[in-house]
């Protein structure tokens, strides 16, 4: 008799642009792997060949906000079916840089796409595949805009979201915080304004608790 492996853990990283989320992602993957976990590191939009193609379109091309949300969920469906669900079924730990919370925050809070519309797409695309733990790297919109401006001054080309005004990031942040407050058992809010060492200390405690 073949025994199915225990379902793996699905961890997502969220936050507005400039929060430093991606900076900590590789550290988190290494820290989990050092505990003997098999870790699948992935991102959204992206994660599959089609997803990466759609990522390039979503980050660079101007379009209606509804179309933007639809493309996000098209990429997400491929991602869930091809990468996330198979990894979890094997018992792996999946660490994903952004997931559906980002669509609620960016397309919903930032661009005004109806929450109910996003919710309908969520139920259609991944009705049973949802994060077990979400790390929300939190900074104010003023800090986000300042960090992005410094990146641009150093020669980094900003995508269309990173070029948005501070008010956009404030709306996005507000949705993130509202979602975290509504689901305190899933979310861990990390104050990402603090020095790198302090943020890493928080992450270390979270890894230890896993």
C-alpha positions as a Markdown table, in Angstrom:
| # | Residue | x | y | z |
|---|---|---|---|---|
| 1 | Unk | 0.0 | 0.0 | 0.0 |
| 2 | Unk | 1.4 | 3.4 | -1.0 |
| 3 | Unk | 1.0 | 6.1 | 1.6 |
| 4 | Unk | 0.5 | 9.7 | 0.2 |
| 5 | Unk | 3.0 | 12.2 | 1.6 |
| 6 | Unk | 1.8 | 14.8 | 4.1 |
| 7 | Unk | 0.7 | 17.9 | 2.3 |
| 8 | Unk | 3.5 | 20.5 | 2.2 |
| 9 | Unk | 3.3 | 24.0 | 3.5 |
| 10 | Unk | 2.4 | 27.0 | 1.3 |
| 11 | Unk | 4.2 | 30.2 | 2.4 |
| 12 | Unk | 3.6 | 33.5 | 0.5 |
| 13 | Unk | 5.5 | 36.8 | 0.8 |
| 14 | Unk | 3.6 | 40.1 | 0.3 |
| 15 | Unk | 4.2 | 43.8 | 0.5 |
| 16 | Unk | 4.2 | 47.0 | -1.5 |
| 17 | Unk | 7.0 | 47.7 | -3.9 |
| 18 | Unk | 10.1 | 48.8 | -2.1 |
| 19 | Unk | 9.3 | 46.9 | 1.1 |
| 20 | Unk | 12.3 | 44.6 | 0.6 |
| 21 | Unk | 10.2 | 41.4 | 0.3 |
| 22 | Unk | 12.3 | 39.9 | -2.5 |
| 23 | Unk | 15.5 | 40.7 | -0.7 |
| 24 | Unk | 14.5 | 38.4 | 2.1 |
| 25 | Unk | 13.0 | 35.6 | -0.1 |
| 26 | Unk | 16.2 | 33.8 | -0.9 |
| 27 | Unk | 17.3 | 34.0 | 2.8 |
| 28 | Unk | 14.0 | 32.4 | 3.8 |
| 29 | Unk | 14.4 | 29.6 | 1.3 |
| 30 | Unk | 17.9 | 28.8 | 2.5 |
| 31 | Unk | 16.8 | 28.9 | 6.1 |
| 32 | Unk | 14.0 | 26.5 | 5.5 |
| 33 | Unk | 16.2 | 24.2 | 3.4 |
| 34 | Unk | 18.8 | 24.2 | 6.2 |
| 35 | Unk | 16.0 | 22.6 | 8.4 |
| 36 | Unk | 15.8 | 19.7 | 6.0 |
| 37 | Unk | 12.8 | 20.9 | 4.1 |
| 38 | Unk | 12.5 | 20.5 | 0.3 |
| 39 | Unk | 11.7 | 24.0 | -0.8 |
| 40 | Unk | 10.2 | 25.2 | -4.1 |
| 41 | Unk | 10.9 | 28.9 | -4.6 |
| 42 | Unk | 8.6 | 30.7 | -7.1 |
| 43 | Unk | 7.0 | 34.0 | -7.9 |
| 44 | Unk | 4.0 | 35.8 | -9.3 |
| 45 | Unk | 3.3 | 36.8 | -11.9 |
| 46 | Unk | 5.4 | 34.0 | -13.3 |
| 47 | Unk | 6.4 | 30.6 | -12.0 |
| 48 | Unk | 5.9 | 28.9 | -15.4 |
| 49 | Unk | 7.0 | 29.6 | -19.0 |
| 50 | Unk | 3.6 | 31.1 | -19.8 |
| 51 | Unk | 3.5 | 32.9 | -16.5 |
| 52 | Unk | 6.8 | 34.6 | -17.2 |
| 53 | Unk | 5.6 | 35.7 | -20.6 |
| 54 | Unk | 2.4 | 37.2 | -19.0 |
| 55 | Unk | 4.6 | 38.8 | -16.3 |
| 56 | Unk | 6.4 | 40.8 | -18.9 |
| 57 | Unk | 3.1 | 42.0 | -20.4 |
| 58 | Unk | 1.5 | 42.8 | -17.0 |
| 59 | Unk | 4.5 | 44.8 | -15.7 |
| 60 | Unk | 5.2 | 46.8 | -18.9 |
| 61 | Unk | 2.0 | 47.1 | -21.0 |
| 62 | Unk | -0.8 | 49.6 | -20.3 |
| 63 | Unk | -4.2 | 48.0 | -20.3 |
| 64 | Unk | -7.6 | 48.2 | -18.5 |
| 65 | Unk | -7.4 | 47.2 | -14.9 |
| 66 | Unk | -9.9 | 44.4 | -15.4 |
| 67 | Unk | -7.7 | 43.0 | -18.2 |
| 68 | Unk | -4.8 | 43.2 | -15.8 |
| 69 | Unk | -6.6 | 41.2 | -13.2 |
| 70 | Unk | -7.7 | 38.6 | -15.7 |
| 71 | Unk | -4.1 | 38.1 | -16.9 |
| 72 | Unk | -2.9 | 37.8 | -13.3 |
| 73 | Unk | -5.4 | 35.0 | -12.7 |
| 74 | Unk | -4.6 | 33.3 | -16.1 |
| 75 | Unk | -0.9 | 33.1 | -15.0 |
| 76 | Unk | -2.0 | 32.0 | -11.5 |
| 77 | Unk | -4.0 | 29.1 | -12.8 |
| 78 | Unk | -1.1 | 27.7 | -14.8 |
| 79 | Unk | 1.1 | 28.3 | -11.7 |
| 80 | Unk | -1.2 | 26.5 | -9.3 |
| 81 | Unk | -1.8 | 23.5 | -11.6 |
| 82 | Unk | 1.8 | 23.1 | -12.9 |
| 83 | Unk | 3.9 | 24.1 | -9.9 |
| 84 | Unk | 2.2 | 24.8 | -6.6 |
| 85 | Unk | -0.3 | 22.0 | -6.2 |
| 86 | Unk | 2.2 | 19.2 | -7.4 |
| 87 | Unk | 4.8 | 20.5 | -5.0 |
| 88 | Unk | 2.4 | 20.6 | -2.0 |
| 89 | Unk | 1.2 | 17.1 | -2.9 |
| 90 | Unk | 4.8 | 15.8 | -2.7 |
| 91 | Unk | 5.1 | 17.3 | 0.8 |
| 92 | Unk | 7.4 | 20.2 | -0.3 |
| 93 | Unk | 7.4 | 23.6 | 1.1 |
| 94 | Unk | 6.4 | 26.3 | -1.5 |
| 95 | Unk | 7.7 | 29.8 | -1.0 |
| 96 | Unk | 6.0 | 32.2 | -3.4 |
| 97 | Unk | 6.8 | 35.9 | -3.9 |
| 98 | Unk | 3.2 | 37.2 | -4.1 |
| 99 | Unk | -0.1 | 35.4 | -4.6 |
| 100 | Unk | -3.7 | 36.4 | -4.7 |
| 101 | Unk | -3.4 | 38.9 | -1.8 |
| 102 | Unk | -1.4 | 41.0 | -4.2 |
| 103 | Unk | -4.3 | 41.0 | -6.7 |
| 104 | Unk | -6.7 | 42.3 | -4.0 |
| 105 | Unk | -4.1 | 44.9 | -3.0 |
| 106 | Unk | -2.8 | 46.1 | -6.3 |
| 107 | Unk | -5.7 | 45.6 | -8.8 |
| 108 | Unk | -8.4 | 46.0 | -6.1 |
| 109 | Unk | -7.0 | 48.6 | -3.7 |
| 110 | Unk | -4.6 | 50.3 | -6.1 |
| 111 | Unk | -6.7 | 50.3 | -9.3 |
| 112 | Unk | -10.3 | 49.9 | -8.1 |
| 113 | Unk | -11.2 | 46.5 | -9.5 |
| 114 | Unk | -14.2 | 45.3 | -7.5 |
| 115 | Unk | -13.3 | 43.0 | -4.6 |
| 116 | Unk | -16.3 | 40.8 | -5.4 |
| 117 | Unk | -15.0 | 40.3 | -9.0 |
| 118 | Unk | -11.6 | 39.3 | -7.7 |
| 119 | Unk | -13.2 | 37.0 | -5.2 |
| 120 | Unk | -15.1 | 35.2 | -8.0 |
| 121 | Unk | -11.9 | 34.7 | -9.9 |
| 122 | Unk | -10.1 | 33.4 | -6.8 |
| 123 | Unk | -12.8 | 30.8 | -6.2 |
| 124 | Unk | -12.7 | 29.7 | -9.8 |
| 125 | Unk | -8.9 | 29.6 | -10.2 |
| 126 | Unk | -7.7 | 28.1 | -6.9 |
| 127 | Unk | -10.7 | 27.1 | -4.7 |
| 128 | Unk | -8.7 | 24.8 | -2.4 |
| 129 | Unk | -5.1 | 26.0 | -2.9 |
| 130 | Unk | -4.5 | 28.8 | -0.4 |
| 131 | Unk | -1.5 | 30.0 | 1.7 |
| 132 | Unk | -0.9 | 28.5 | 5.1 |
| 133 | Unk | 1.3 | 31.4 | 6.1 |
| 134 | Unk | 1.7 | 34.9 | 4.6 |
| 135 | Unk | 4.5 | 37.2 | 5.6 |
| 136 | Unk | 3.5 | 40.8 | 5.0 |
| 137 | Unk | 6.6 | 43.1 | 4.8 |
| 138 | Unk | 5.1 | 46.5 | 5.8 |
| 139 | Unk | 6.4 | 50.0 | 5.0 |
| 140 | Unk | 4.5 | 53.3 | 4.6 |
| 141 | Unk | 3.9 | 54.6 | 1.1 |
| 142 | Unk | 6.4 | 57.4 | 1.7 |
| 143 | Unk | 9.1 | 54.9 | 2.4 |
| 144 | Unk | 8.2 | 52.8 | -0.5 |
| 145 | Unk | 8.3 | 55.8 | -2.9 |
| 146 | Unk | 11.6 | 57.0 | -1.5 |
| 147 | Unk | 13.3 | 53.6 | -1.9 |
| 148 | Unk | 12.0 | 53.2 | -5.4 |
| 149 | Unk | 13.3 | 56.7 | -6.3 |
| 150 | Unk | 16.7 | 55.7 | -5.0 |
| 151 | Unk | 16.7 | 52.6 | -7.1 |
| 152 | Unk | 15.8 | 54.6 | -10.2 |
| 153 | Unk | 18.6 | 57.1 | -9.4 |
| 154 | Unk | 21.1 | 54.2 | -9.4 |
| 155 | Unk | 20.0 | 53.2 | -12.9 |
| 156 | Unk | 17.3 | 50.6 | -12.1 |
| 157 | Unk | 14.5 | 50.6 | -14.7 |
| 158 | Unk | 11.1 | 50.7 | -12.9 |
| 159 | Unk | 8.1 | 48.7 | -14.1 |
| 160 | Unk | 4.7 | 50.4 | -14.5 |
| 161 | Unk | 3.6 | 49.6 | -10.9 |
| 162 | Unk | 6.9 | 50.9 | -9.4 |
| 163 | Unk | 6.3 | 54.2 | -11.2 |
| 164 | Unk | 3.0 | 54.8 | -9.5 |
| 165 | Unk | 2.5 | 57.7 | -7.1 |
| 166 | Unk | 2.7 | 57.5 | -3.4 |
| 167 | Unk | -1.1 | 57.6 | -3.0 |
| 168 | Unk | -1.3 | 54.4 | -5.0 |
| 169 | Unk | 1.0 | 52.6 | -2.6 |
| 170 | Unk | -0.9 | 53.9 | 0.3 |
| 171 | Unk | -4.1 | 52.3 | -1.1 |
| 172 | Unk | -2.3 | 49.1 | -1.7 |
| 173 | Unk | -0.9 | 49.0 | 1.8 |
| 174 | Unk | -4.3 | 49.7 | 3.3 |
| 175 | Unk | -5.8 | 46.6 | 1.6 |
| 176 | Unk | -2.9 | 44.5 | 2.7 |
| 177 | Unk | -3.2 | 45.6 | 6.3 |
| 178 | Unk | -7.0 | 45.1 | 6.2 |
| 179 | Unk | -6.5 | 41.5 | 4.9 |
| 180 | Unk | -3.9 | 40.9 | 7.6 |
| 181 | Unk | -6.3 | 42.1 | 10.3 |
| 182 | Unk | -9.1 | 39.9 | 8.9 |
| 183 | Unk | -6.9 | 36.8 | 8.9 |
| 184 | Unk | -4.5 | 37.1 | 11.9 |
| 185 | Unk | -3.8 | 33.4 | 12.1 |
| 186 | Unk | -2.5 | 33.3 | 8.5 |
| 187 | Unk | -0.6 | 36.7 | 8.4 |
| 188 | Unk | 2.5 | 37.8 | 10.1 |
| 189 | Unk | 3.1 | 41.5 | 9.7 |
| 190 | Unk | 6.8 | 42.4 | 9.6 |
| 191 | Unk | 7.9 | 46.0 | 10.1 |
| 192 | Unk | 10.3 | 46.3 | 7.2 |
| 193 | Unk | 11.3 | 49.9 | 7.9 |
| 194 | Unk | 13.7 | 48.6 | 10.6 |
| 195 | Unk | 17.4 | 47.5 | 9.9 |
| 196 | Unk | 18.0 | 44.3 | 7.9 |
| 197 | Unk | 19.3 | 42.5 | 11.0 |
| 198 | Unk | 16.0 | 43.2 | 12.9 |
| 199 | Unk | 13.9 | 42.0 | 10.1 |
| 200 | Unk | 16.0 | 38.8 | 9.7 |
| 201 | Unk | 15.6 | 38.2 | 13.5 |
| 202 | Unk | 11.8 | 38.2 | 13.0 |
| 203 | Unk | 12.1 | 35.8 | 10.1 |
| 204 | Unk | 14.4 | 33.5 | 12.1 |
| 205 | Unk | 11.8 | 33.3 | 14.9 |
| 206 | Unk | 9.2 | 32.4 | 12.3 |
| 207 | Unk | 11.4 | 29.7 | 10.8 |
| 208 | Unk | 12.1 | 28.3 | 14.2 |
| 209 | Unk | 8.3 | 28.1 | 15.0 |
| 210 | Unk | 7.8 | 26.1 | 11.8 |
